[in-house]
């Protein structure tokens, strides 16, 4: 069987497709030939298959570095559901959980191991990686490695260090949003050797970009949702606004719901599924929504708030029209949005002294003394922290995020810590408990049957799953576990949802905490450049929107798209010029003067038709 047939067989067996999307096969073959490979492919282009299929085709286990816990857990779950053995190690897991997972990666028949960049650098991971048969190293969302990127993660800078342990393996990097400078930085930081570089899918001939300067955003949003049939996404910045706009749409007869990171995992999944299955038409969401969701028939994306970066806008807008059918990406903006961007620039970088003060206050709040806390995680609710010290919540947030960029800690969105149990008594003592309490005997036997290792380490459990197999209610299972915990027979840690702060270093003294003022200023300048680029995009009404976006990412566009708001407006001007009288024509030509290509096209056409005099003759 030839190589192409082998990968096509894997594609059909696990994903049910009989052919690849454009460039997927060439990318996969590059990796299978052992070439380092950089893939620049917008959202919806099928990046995941480009490394998942080679991972299945090659011997050994593929390490996938990914920055988002939610995306890691979703991808691993999806792979397992397809019958593909995959594991994950990420911040927030206990030492015992990580230890057991890495054991499975070394000795089990697993094909993919997803890991957050912070865990990749730990001594435990490095020690186990040396024992693994690693087929390839994959870095997803690779723009995070570059300080010139819009979503820099300091732990990404240490990824290349793992190569000293695992040896020379094929390295693959993937991102949806990389400018030429960022792409070069990725290749350098990952020490990629003469990589094959694929830039694909940036031109979307079916996607109409529409940028509207409006005061009545709600009315325009409703008109888009009514005017375009099919499902859509409305992106907003704030959770509260997502809830408010969802109610507005519902009140106007448009089935909708809202989605943000503050909702429980069950609620988010239920709403995501309802939208994917077209039981609700519009989802109003923060940028927490969309990653890893494969819904090809999204007909429109509305940006109710102006994004902070062209990269973020391009990625989110690109979730429309993945099936190739005509779709719309509408961005609504006004002068208030520009004022907000200016405000973001002012507050995103608090004074360095304030940042250092917040660093110490976080440790004080969590009661962690100097030289302690390394490699631990704690629940951390920003609003409670700010209230405790009477701080401005937004200023404190940006200080905490800056310290994260310096690599001292990591602040997660709300994550769900699963329930865990571990028996505190020996097997013989537990047997005596079972003899004395027949009501709990059957339940204890079920626990022992369903889960291994309960006497040696805390084990993740699912109360709902236990309830189904024991013909009990979830509340009944929780009640029994709490009774066993009250009898001091086991330790029961019930599932909780909370943001986590994960410490990569011990608490430093005021004198030892170093924050580079040079790096601080460089990051401020890069933020200003990104904000300026976003403002330039919305205000540039003379150049094709698709052309502007593609040029931003360093790619020469084939031509104007013909379907964005600028192109359609230009067509109207051309039509008006052709139909107007001489005086009107002169005024219209003057109005079109900034659009030099359009002006010359119409001018030549009219000279040739005798409607205008040749150059230098003057208008009649």
N, C-alpha and C positions, 0 to 999 in steps of 0.2 A: 504493500500500500504506500503510495507516495505521500509526501509531507502534506500537500494541500488536501488530499483526501482524509488524512488523519485529523487535521484540525477542523475540517468540515464535519467529520463524524462526531467530534466532541461538541461542536456547536449545536448539531441537531439532537444529540443524545441528552444534553443537559438544559439547553435553552429552547429547543424546538424550532430553530430557524434552519433554513437550507442554504442561505447565502449571507455573506457579510455586507455590512454597510461600506460605503466608499472609504478606501485606504485602510480599513481594519486588517485585511489579509496581509497587505504589504508590511504593516507595522508588526504583526504577529510573526511573520517570516523573518523580519530583521532581528527580532529577539531570539528566535529559535536558531538563527545562524550565529548567535553569540555576540552580536554587536550591541554596545551601549546605545540606548535609544531615547531620544527626547521627543515627547508627543505634545504638541500644542493643539488642542482640540476643544472647541467650545462645548458648553454643557449640552447634553443630549446627543452628543456624537458617538457615544458608545465606548468611552475610554476604558471602563472596567473590564470589558471583554478582551481588550488588547493585552492585559496581563493575566487575566484569569485563565484564558485558554492556553497560553504557553505554560502556565504553572501546572496545568493538568497534563500537558503533553510531555513535560520534562520530568526526570527522576528527581526525587527529593522534595523539599518544602520551600515555598516561596515566602519571603518576608515582605510584607506590605506595610510601609510607614504611612500613617494617615493621622491628621490632626484632630478630628472631631470624634468624640466618644460615641455620639448618637449615630454617626455615619458608620463607624466601625461595627457597632453592635448590629445595626440593620443589615450591613453587607454580610456579616458572618451568619446571621439568621437566614438570610435569603439563600446563601450558598448551601447551608445545611438542609434547608427545605428542598433543594434540588438534588440532594444526595451527595454533595461535595463536602468533604471533611475539612472544616476550617476552624481556627481558634483565634482568640483575641487576648491581648494583654494591654491594659491601659491604666492611666492614673485613677486612683480611687479603689482599686482592687487590694485585698489584703495580701500580705506576704505569702500566706499559705495558698491562696488562690493562684497567685502568680507562679509559685513554685510547682504546683500541680499541673498547671497549664503548660509550663515549659518542659516538664517531664514528658507530657503527652507529645509535645512538638519534637522531642528528641527520640522517643521510643515508639510513638504511635504512627499510624499510617495516615498522617495528615498532609494536605497539599498546600494550604495557605495559612500563614500566621500573621494576623493583623496586629500592629503594635503602635502605640503613640510614641512620638519622638522622645518624650521625656523618659519613658520606660526603656527605650533602646539603649540609653546611655548608662543604665545602672550596672553595677558589678555582677548582680545575679543574672541579668540577661546576657551579659557578655560571656560569663562563665558557661552558660548553657548553649549559647550560640556556637561556641567552639566545638561542641559535640554534635551539632546538627548537620545533616546533609542538605545544604542550602542550594537550591537550584538557581535562584535569582533574587536580586534586591530591587524592590519597587518603591518609588517615592511618589505618593499621590499628593495632589495640591502642592506641587513642587515650588510654586511661586513663594510659598512661606519661607523658603530657604534664603531669599534675597532681601536684604535690608532696603532695596529699591522697590520691593513689591508692596502691595497695599495691605497685606495681612501677615507681616513678618512674625515668625515664631523662633525665638533664640535657640531652642533645642534642636531645630533643624540643622543648625550649623555643625552639630556634632555627629551627624549621620555618617559622614565619610569615615569616621574613626572606627566604625564596626568592620570596615573592610580589612583593617589590620588583623582582625581576628578570624573572619570568615574566608579570607583569601580573595583571589580574583574571581568574582562572579559577575555575570552580566547585570548591568545596572540600567534600570528603566525609570524615567521621570515623566510625570504627566501633570498637565495643568490646563485649565480652560482660559486663563488670563495671564499672559506674559508679554510684556513689551520686549523689544530686542535687547535692551540692557538687562532685564530680568532673566531672559533666556540665556544670555552669556554667563550671567552670575550662577545660574543653576548648574551649567556644565562645569564651571570652575569649582564651585563649592562641593560638588559630588564627585570630583576627580574623574569625570567621564572621559574615556579614551576615544578620540575621533568618532563621536557619536553620530548615528543617523538621526537627522532632525526632520520631523514630519509636522508641517503646518497645514491643517486641514479644517474645512467646514466653517471658516470665518464668514464667508459670504452666504447669506441666507436669502436666495431669490424669492422665496415665498413669504418672507416676513416683512411687513410694512411698518417701518419706524415712524411714529407720529409724535411730535413734540408740540405741546400747546401751552401758550402763556395765557392763563385764565385766572379770574378771581373766584368764580363759582366752581370750585373743584368738585363738590358733591354732585351738582347738576351734570357736569361733564362726565363724571364717573358713571352715573346712572344711564346717561345717553349711550356710552360705550357698551355697557352691560346689556342694554336693550337692543342696541343696533347690531351687535355681533352675536350671532347664534353660537351655541356650544358653550363649553366650560371655560372658565377663566380664573385668573389670580389677580387680586388687588394687593399690592405691596405697600405697607406703611412702616413707619419707624417705631411707633409706640404700641404697647399691648392694649392700652385703654382705647386708642383710636381704632384698633382692629375690631374690638367689641362694638364700638359705637357705629362704625360704618357697616358692619354686618347687619345690625338692627335696621339701619336706614335702607339697605338693599332689600331686606325681607319685607319692610313696610311698603316698599314700592313693587312688590310682587315678584321679586327676583330671589329664588331660593339660594340661601347663602349661609355660611358659618364662618367662625374665626379660628385662628390657629396661632399660638405663640408658645415660647418655651416655659411659660408659667403654668400651663395646663399639665395634668397628669399624663403619664405615658398612655394609659388606656383611652383617655379622652382624645388625645392627639391622634392615636392610631385609628380610632373610630371615625373621626372627622376626615382624616386623610383617606380612609377606605370609602366613606360615603361620597367624597368628591371624585375619587378615581372611578367609582362605579356609576357616576353621573346621577346619584340620588340627590346631591346638591350641586348647583351649577357654578357658583362662585365661592371661592375661599378667600377671605380677607386675612392677610398674614404678615407677620414680621419676617425678616430674612432667615428666621429659624426654619422656614418652610421651603421645601423644594429639592434639597440635596438628596440624591439617591432615589428620587421619585421618578419613575419612568411612565409618564402618561403622554402618549404621542399626540393626542387630539386636543390639546389646549389651544383654543382659538384666539385668546387675547390675554395679554398681561398689561395691567394698568399700574403705573407707579404714581401713587397719590402724593408721596413725598419724594423730594429730590435726593437721589443717592449721593453718597460722599465721594464716590470714585467711579470712573468710567468702567473699570474692571467689574465692579459689583453690578452696575447697570446692565452691562453686556451679558453677564452670566444669568441674571434674573430674567431679562427680556427674552433671552434665548430659550426659555422653557416653553415658549409658544411655538406651535407649528412644527414639531419634530416629525410629524408624518408627511411633511412636504406640501400640505395644503395651505392655501392663503390664510394668514394669521396676522395679528396686529399687536404691536408693542407701543402703548400710548403713555407718554410721560407728561404729567401735568405739573406746571410750575408757575410761580409768580414772584414778585419782589420779596415777599416774606421768606421764601425758600433761600434766596441769595443771602438775606440777612442772617438766616439760621446757619448757613455754611460759614459765614464770617465769624459767628459766635462759636461754632465748633473749633475754628482755628484758634480762637482766643483761649478757650477753656481746656482744650485737649492736652495742653502741656502746662500744668501748674508749675510754679517756681520749684527749683530743685530742693530748696530747704523744706518746702511744704511736702514734697514727695518723701523726703527722708523722715519727716515727722510722722507721716501716715504709716510708713514701714514699721516704726517702733510701736505705734498705737495698735496695729493689727496684732502684734505679738502680746502686747499688754492685755488686749481684749480677750485673747484666747489663753492667757495665763501661761505663756511659754517663756521660760527663762533664757538668758543668753547661752549660746553654744548648744542649744537643744532645738529639736523640731525637724531636723533633716529627714527627708523621705517619709514624712507623716502627712496625713490629710485630716482636715477638720471641717465640720459644717460651718458655713460662713454666709450669713444673710446681711447684705450690704446695708439695708435700711435700718436694721437693729444696731449694727456697728456705728452708723452715722448718728443715730439717735443717742446712743450711749455717750458719745463724745461731743454731741451737739455740733456736728459737722455738716457742711453743705454736701448733700449726697452725690451730686454730679461731680463736684471737684474731687471728692474722695475716690469716686469710681475711676476717674482718669489717672489719678496718682497710683492707684492699685494696678491699673492696666499698664502704666509705664514701668512699674517695678517688675511686672510680668515680662515685658519686652526685654528687660535687663537680665532675665533668666533666674531671678531669685525665687519666684513661686509661680504657680499657675492657678488661675481662677476659672472654674468651670461654670457653665450654665447649670440650671437645676438638673441633677441626675438622680436616678432612682437606685438606692442601695437595696439589693434584694434581701429577703429574709434568710437567716442562717440559724442552724441549730448545731449543738454538740453535746453529747452526753457527758455529764460530770462524774458519773459513777462507773464502776467497772462492769464488765459483762455479768459477772456472778451476782453483784449487788442488784443489777437491773433485773435479773431473773427473779430475785426475791421480791422485788417490787411488783412484778407481773403476777406472781403467785398470790400476793396479798390484795391486789386490786384488779379484779377480773374485768371491771369496766374499762380500764386503760390497757389491758393486756393485748387485745386485738389491735388497738391503735399503735402501740409500741412495735408489735410485730410488723405492721404495715410500714412503719418508718424504716425499720431495719431491712425490710425487703426492697424498698424503693431507693434507698440511698446507702452508699458505702462510705467508710471512713468516719462514721459519726463519733467514734471514740477517740480519734486522734487529732481532728481539726474541725473548725466550723465549716459546715457544708451548706451550700445554697439550696433552698427548698422553695417549692411553689405550693402555697396553701390551697389554691384552687384545684391544682392537679391532684393533690392528696385527697381533697374532698370528692372529686369525681371517682377516684379508684376505691374509696372506702364508703361510697354511698352516703356521704355526709354533706353538710353545708360548709361553706368556707368559714362562717362564724363559728361553727361547731369545732372545726379543726383548730382555729385560733384559740378557742376556749380550752381545748385539751392541752395544747402546747403551753399555754399560760399556767395551767394547773401543774404540769410537770416541772415548769420553771419555778413555780411557787414551792413545790416539794423539794427543790434543790437537786432534781434529777438531771436536768439539762439546762443549757444556756440557750435562750431564745431571743434573737435580735430581729424584731419585726421590721419589715420593709419601711423605709422612710424616703421622702423626696426632699432634697435640699441642694443648694449650690455647695461646692466644695472648694476650699483653698488647699493646694497641695504644695508643700515646701520642698524645694530642691536643695536648699542649704540650711544650715543651722542659723539661729538668730545671731546677727552680727551686732557688735557695739556701734555706737554713733561714729566713732573714729574709723572703724573698719568697713563701714558701708560706703562703697564707691559707686558714684554715678558720673559718667563722663559728660562734661559740659559740651565737648566737641560733638559727641554722638547725639546729645540732646538737640543741639542746634541743627545738625544735619537732618534729623528726623522731622523737626519743625518745617524745614525747607521742603522736604519731600511731601509732607502733608499739604503744604501750600500749593505745590505743583499739581497734586492730584485734584484738589478742590478747584484750582484755576482751570484745569482741563475739563472738569465737569461743567463749570459755568460757560466755558467757551463752546462746548458742544450744544447746550440748549440755546445759546444766543446766536449761534451761527446758522442763520436761516437761508444762506446762499449756496451751501454745498450739500450735496446728497448725504443723508444721514448715514447710510451704510458705508459710503466712501470715507466719511470722517472716522467711523469706528474702526474700519479695517486698517486705515493708515495709522491710527493710534497704536495698533499692535505691530506696526512695522511691516505690513504686507501691502504690496502694490495692488489696488483693486482693478478688476477687469474693466470696470466702467460704472456709471451711475446705475442705481437699482431700478429707477423708473416708477417705484411705487411708494416711496416715503413721502412725507408731507412736503419736503422741499421740491422733489422731482414733480409731484403732482401740481404744485403751485407754479413751477416753471412752465409746465405744459399749458396752464391757464394763461400765462403771460404771452406765450407764443401764439396761442389762439387769438388773444385780444389784439396783438400786434398785427396779425394777418387780416383781421376783420375791421381795423380802425381806419379812420380818415387820417390825413397828413398831420394835422395839428395834434390829434390824440396820439398818433404814432410817435411823434417827437417826444411827448411827455412820457409815454410808456417806455421808449428806448432809454430815456434818462433814468427812469425808475429801475430799469434792469441793468443799469451801467455797471454796478458792482459785480454782476454775474457775467464776467467777461466771455466765457465760453458760449453762454446763451445769447449774449448780445451779438457776437460774431456770427453765430449760426444763422440767426434771423436776419442780420444785416446782409450777409452774402446772398441768402435766399431772395431777399427783396430787391437787391441790386440786379441779380440775374433775371428777376421777373419784370424789371423796369419800374418797380414801384418806388425805388429810391435812386437818387443820382449816384454815380461812382464817387469814390473818395476825392475830396478837393473841389467838387463842383457845387456844393451847397445844396440845401433843401429848397425845392420849388414851392 
